[in-house]
Amino acid sequence: MKTFDTIKKNNTWMLVVVAALGYFVDVYDLLLFSAIRTTSLTDIGVKSEDSLTIGLRLLNWQMAGLLIGAFCWGVLGDKKGRLTVLFGSIITYSVANLLNAHVQTVEQYEWLRLFSGIGLAGELGAGITLITEVMPKEKRGIGTTIIGSFGLLGAVLASIIGLEMGWRTAFTVGGLMGLILLVLRLGVSESQMFEQLRQKHVVRGDLFLLLKRPKRLGKLSLCVLVGLPVYFIVGLLITGAPEFGKALGMNPIPKAGVAVMLAYIGMSIGDILCGVVSQLLKSRKKALLSFAMLSGLTIGVFLFFPGSSITHFYWNCGLVGFGVGFWALINTNTAEQFGTNLRATVATLSPNLIRASLIPISACFNALKDGLGLISAALMVGSFCVLISILSTVCLKETFNKDLDYDEV
């Protein structure tokens, strides 16, 4: 019996390792464009003054792909299994990135960012769902924290390779890493909780179940709104680091790749701390609320206390990244809020809806920046995101010790 328990425990932690590696590659590919935006757009003929506008447009194409993929992969994860998504998504975004290494026009870039986004949409939700279902409830927060904090370091590698080896090589590396990881996943098993669900006559992965009860849909909406500060900072402040640095008087102009790298190192550290705080307090809500408020403070520091040197500005990039180090816990909390027959759907939808929130966030920012300037526009949009995040967290139910073996009806 002890031998069986040991094997089961080892398989569980191996699953955590494989899921963490998967999210590492996912984040690498997801944030690669932010790291190499200026160099790649310059190489295909985009003028420097148009770089931020076209860059945000390309990010919006990627976010649109994430949104499309969220519905497809989420439903598939509950109907066919978590592993189906893990295999299908990684093949999709790996091929997209190999092709992305050869783009010559903005139009080609747009379509491949869309295709890549569709693939990237499935990785995190399926991984988090799998881990929350196979680990004991008192330890599942540790497993998801490992996935989130290690996975975020993929952005660091993307920045280093983008800076040192060129953007075309960086896309090729991302595609090859995904295909290698695909081989490692061949030995991963489906969660027992989902296998038991297969034997029941229960509706699985049906979006109507979300719409059937307004309270259920409202709960998903709250899970999404909690994460608004994350993509305000990652998608706007950090992606636009060269432009914000220039507006703040930095000389030389900050490099986007360095800003992304330091922001994600900070975010990874924050994710670890947020996970530890959640375990110590035995509460998801208290940890989420603390970091939502912290994100507001770090946004203020970034916009109004840039310092007099480029080094200080880069430290601030790490600080705002740390401030939104509740990404893993946001997704853990979402998976814990719903039953087994909807868990993959919502766990995939939520992070991608948060990512897609960059579309209205950037639209509001673009509408304000010409009249108010970059700094004031960012302050207004960022303050709104933080306020909504705090209010949404307060409205959510605590899930720390919740039993997840149940179905939505």
N, C-alpha and C positions, 0 to 999 in steps of 0.2 A: 504493500500500500504506500509506504514511504517512497519507494522507488518510483511509483506511478506519479505521486504528487510532485516529486523532484523534476521528473521529465516534463510534466505539465507546466511547472513553474518556469523551467528553462525555455520551453517553447513560447511561453507568454512573453518573456523578456526578449527573446529573439525576434518576435513579432514587433515589439516596440522598436528594436534596432532597425529593422527593415522599414518600418513606417517612418522613422526619423530620417533615414537616408532618402526615402521617397520624397518627403517634404523638403529636404535639403535641395534636391534636384528641382523640385517644383518652384521653390523660392528663387533659386538661381535663375531659372528661365523667366519667372514672373517679373523680377526686378532688373533683369539684364538690360532691358531697353532704357530704364531710368539711368543706369550707369553709363551707357554708351550713346545716349541720345544725341548730344552735340556733335560728336565725332562722326557718327553714322549718317546723320542728316547732312552734315557738311560734305561728306564724301559723295553723296548722291545728288548734290547740287542745290541744297536748301540754303538760303541766305541766313546769316547769323541773326538778323533782326526778326526773322520768322520762326526761329528755332523753337521757342517756347510755345507759340500758338500751334504750330504743326505737331510738336511733341505731345501736347495735351490732346490733340485730335487723334493721334496714333494710340495714345493710352486709352482714349475713349473707345476706339475700335477693339482694343484688347479687352476692356471692361465689358463691352457688349458681348464679346465672345464668352467671357466668364459667365455672364448672365444667361445666355442661351445654354451653355454647357451645364450650368447649375440645375436647370430643370431636367435636362436629359439624363445626366449622370445620377442625380438625386433619386429620381423615380426608378431608374435601372438598378440602383443599389439596393432598394427595398424589394424590387420584384425579382431580380436575378442573383443578388448577393453582393456583398461588399468587395469581394475579390474581382468580380467582373469589372467593376469600376476601376479598381487599382491597375488592372492590366490594360483596359481600353484607353483610359485617360493618358497613361504614360506613352503608349504607342503614338497617340494623336499629337501630343505636344513635342515629342522627340522628332518626328518627321517634319513638323512645322518649323522647328528651329534649324534643322539641317537645310531646309529650303530657304530660310530667312538669311542664311549666310551669303546668298547669291542675289539679293534684291538689287535693283538698279533704279527704281523709281519709287516715289511716295505711294502711288497706287498699289504697287506690289507689296510694299511694306504694310499698308493698311489691311489687305486681305490676309496676309500671313499672320499679322497680329491678331486678327479676328479668329483665324483657325487655331492658332496657338492658345488663345484664351479659352476656346471651347474645350481643348484638351486639359489645360491647367485647372479647370473648374472642379474636376472630380477628385483630385489627389487628397486634399486636406480633409474634406468631409468624410470620405470613405475610411481614411486612416484613423481619424478621431472616433468615428462610430465603432470601428473594429476594436480599438483599445478599450473604450468604455464598456464594451460588452464582454471582454475576456478577462478583465482585471477585477479584483475585489473592490467593492465600493469605497473602502477606506484608502485604497492605493491608486485608484484610477487617475486621480489628479496628478500623481507623480509621473505616471506614464505619459499623459498628454502634455505635461510640462516639458518632459524630455524631448518629445516630438517637436513641440513648438520652439523651444529655445535652441535646439541643435539645428532644426530646419531653417531657422532665420539666418543662420550663418552662411547659407547658400548665397545670400546677397553679397556677403563679404568676398567670397570666391569670384562671383560675377564681376565685382568691381576690380579685383586684382587682375584677373585675366583680361578684362576689357581695357584696363590701363596699360598693361604690359605687352599683350599679344595682339591687340587689335580687335575691332568689333566683329569682323567676319569670323575670325578664329573662335571668338567667345561663343557665338551662336553654334558653331560646329561642335565645340566641346560640350555644350549643353545637350545637344541632340544625342551625342555618343554616350554621355553619362546616363541618360534615360534608358537607352537600349541595353546598357550593361546592367542597370538596376532591374530591368525586366527579367533577366536571367536569374537574379538573386531571389526574385519573388516566386519562383516556381515551387519552392518548398513551403510556402505560407498556407495555413489552413483557414477555412471559414470559421466564424464565431459559432459556438454551440447554441447560443441564444437564437441566432438567425436560422440555424439548421432545425431547431425545434419549431420555429415559426413556419417553416416550409410544410410541416405536417398538419398544420391547422387550416381550417377553412376561414381564413381571415383576409380581408382586403389589404393589399400591401402596395405602398408607393402610389397611392391614389391622391392626386391633388385635391379632389373633391372633399377628402377628409379634413383638409385644412380649411376649406371654404364652408364646410358643413356647420361649423360652430364658430361664430365671430370671436369668441374668447380664445380659441385655438390659434386663429389667424393673428389676433392681437398679440398673443404671446410670442409668435415668430417675429412680428414687427418690432416688439421691444428688444428681442435678442439682436436684431439688425441695428437698431438705433443706438444701442450701447456702443457699437464699434465705429461710429462716425468720426471721432477724432483720429482714429488710426489712419484712415485713407486721406483725411485732410493733411496730416503731417507727411505721410509717405508719398502720396500721389501729388501733392501740391508743393509743400515747403521744401522737401528733400529733392524731388525731381527738378524743381525750379531753383535749386541752390545757386547756380551761376547768376540768374537774374536777381534773386533776392540779395545775394552777396553784393552785386553791383549797386543795387538800390540802397544798401546799408553802408556803402562807401568802402567796400573791400578792394584792396589792390595788392596782389593780383586777384583776378576774378576766381572764385572757388571752382573746383572741378566737381562735376556731378558724381563721378565715380567714387571719389574720396568721401563726399557727403553721404552717399548711399552706404558705403562700407561702414563708416563710423556710426551712422544712424542705426544700422542693423546690429552692430555689436552692442550698442546701448539697448536696443529692443530685446535682444537675446538675454542680456543680463537682467533686464526688467522682467522678462517672462519667468526666469528662474525665481527671482525674488517674489513676484506676484503669486506663483505657485506655492512657494514656501509659506507666505503669509496666509494663503487660503487653507493650507494644511494645519497651520498652527492655530488659526482662529476657528477652524472647522466651519468655514463659511465661504461660499463663492461671492455672495453679495457684498460683504464688507471689503474683500480684496478688490473687486471690480470698482466699487465706489471710490476707494482710496486712489486707485490709478486714474480713474476718470478725472478726479479733481487735480491730481498731479499733472496730467496732460495739459490742463489749462494753464498752470503755472509755467510749465516749460515752453509753451507757445509764446507766452508773454516775454520770457527771457530771450528767446530766439529773435523776436521781432524788435525788442526795444533795448536789449543789452548785448549788442553784437561784439563789443570790445573793439580794440583798435588794430587787431592783427588777424590775419587769415587763420592762424592757429586757434585763436579764441573762437572764431566763427565755426571751425570744424568741431571744437569741443561742444558747442551749442547744438550742432547736428547730432552728436552722440546723446546729448541731454534730452532733446525732444524725442529721439528714438526710445530712450529709457522710459520717458513719460507715457508712451503707449505700449509698454511692455505687458499688456494684459490680453494680448491677442490669443494666446493659447487658452487662457481661462475663459474668454468669451465663447470660443468654440466648444470647449468642454461643457460649459453651462448650457449651451444650446442643445447639445446632444442629450444632456440629462433632463431636459424639460419635456421630452416627448417619448411615446411608446415605441417598441421595437419595430412595428410595421410602418412607422413614419420617420424613424430616427435618421436613416441615411438621407432621406429626402430633405429634412430640415437642416441637418448638419452640413449638407452640401449647399443648399440654398443660402443659408445665413452668411457664411464668409464671402460668398460671391456677390450677394446683394450688398454687403458692406463694401466690397471692392468696387462694385458698380456705382456706389454712391458718389464716386469721384466724378461721374458724369454731371449730376446736378451741382455738386460742389464747385467744379471747375467752371460750369456755366454761370453760377452766381458770382464767382471771383472775376471772370472775364467781363461780366456786365458792370461790375463795380470799379475795376482797376483803372479804367481810363479816366473816370471822374475823381476817384479818391487816391489813386496811386497804389502800388503793390502792397505796401505795409498796412495802410488803413483798411484796404479791401480784405487782406488776409486776416486782420484782427477781427473784423466783423463776422466773416464766415466761420473762422475758427471758434470764436466765442459761442456762436449759435450751436456748432457741433458739440462742444463740450457741455453746454447746458442741456441739450437734448439727451446726451449720454447719461448724465447724472440723473435726470428725471426718470429715464427708462430703467436704469439699474434699480432705483428705489421701488419701482412698480413690479419687478420680477420676484418670483417665489424662490426661496432657498432650495438648493438641490444637493448639498454636500453629501448627505448620507442617504439619498433617495435610492430605493430599489428600482432598477431599470427593467426588470423582467415582467413587463406588462404590455398590453396592446391598446391602441387607440380605437375607439368604436364610434 
